[in-house]
Amino acid sequence: MRSETITQERVAQIDWHDDCYLYCIFRDFEIWPTEIDSIFNSCSFANLDWYAGLFNCCVLIECTFENCLFQGTAFTDCKFV
């Protein structure tokens, strides 16, 4: 996925498995238990309330995080570049 903005209205449509997000904006949503194993390149995350997520072997390249809450979320074997 390239250059998309994901908000509460679109978050249910996202497949968090084996995908690549390039220049995407993830903002203004709440999400409950979710397993994520994707690549995020130059993405921004803002105003998120992400509860009990599992980021498993994700790669996050030049991503920014602003005002995000990842309560109970794990970043297992992830790489932040």
C-alpha positions in Angstrom: 0.0 0.0 0.0 1.4 3.4 -0.9 0.6 6.9 0.3 -2.7 6.1 2.0 -4.2 7.7 5.1 -5.7 5.1 7.5 -8.2 6.4 10.0 -10.9 4.8 12.1 -13.2 4.5 9.1 -10.7 2.5 7.1 -8.8 0.5 9.8 -11.1 -2.5 9.6 -10.2 -2.9 5.9 -6.5 -3.3 6.5 -4.8 -6.7 6.3 -1.9 -6.4 8.7 -0.2 -9.7 7.4 2.7 -9.8 5.0 2.0 -6.4 3.5 4.3 -3.4 2.8 3.2 0.2 3.7 5.1 3.0 2.0 4.5 6.7 2.9 1.3 5.8 4.7 -0.3 7.8 7.5 -2.0 5.9 10.4 -3.9 8.3 12.6 -6.8 8.9 14.9 -8.0 5.4 15.6 -8.4 2.9 18.3 -7.7 -0.8 17.7 -7.9 -3.9 19.9 -6.0 -7.2 19.7 -4.3 -7.4 16.3 -1.4 -9.3 15.0 0.9 -7.4 12.6 3.8 -8.8 10.5 4.3 -6.2 7.8 6.9 -3.7 6.6 6.4 0.0 7.3 8.6 2.4 5.3 8.5 6.1 5.9 5.1 5.9 7.6 3.7 8.1 10.3 1.6 7.0 13.3 -0.3 9.7 15.2 -3.0 9.8 17.9 -3.4 6.0 18.1 -4.7 3.9 21.0 -3.4 0.4 20.1 -4.4 -2.1 22.8 -2.8 -5.6 23.1 -1.3 -5.7 19.6 1.4 -8.0 18.6 3.9 -6.6 16.2 5.8 -9.8 15.2 9.0 -9.5 13.1 8.0 -6.1 11.6 10.4 -3.8 10.0 9.8 -0.1 10.6 12.0 2.1 8.5 12.2 5.9 9.1 8.7 5.9 10.8 7.5 8.6 13.2 5.3 8.2 16.2 3.4 11.1 17.8 0.9 10.9 20.7 0.5 7.1 20.4 -0.4 4.7 23.2 0.6 1.0 22.7 -0.8 -0.4 26.0 -0.1 -4.1 26.4 1.4 -4.2 22.9 4.5 -6.2 22.1 7.2 -5.5 19.4 8.7 -9.0 19.3 11.7 -9.3 17.0 10.9 -6.0 15.3 13.6 -3.9 13.6 13.4 -0.1 13.9 15.7 1.5 11.3 
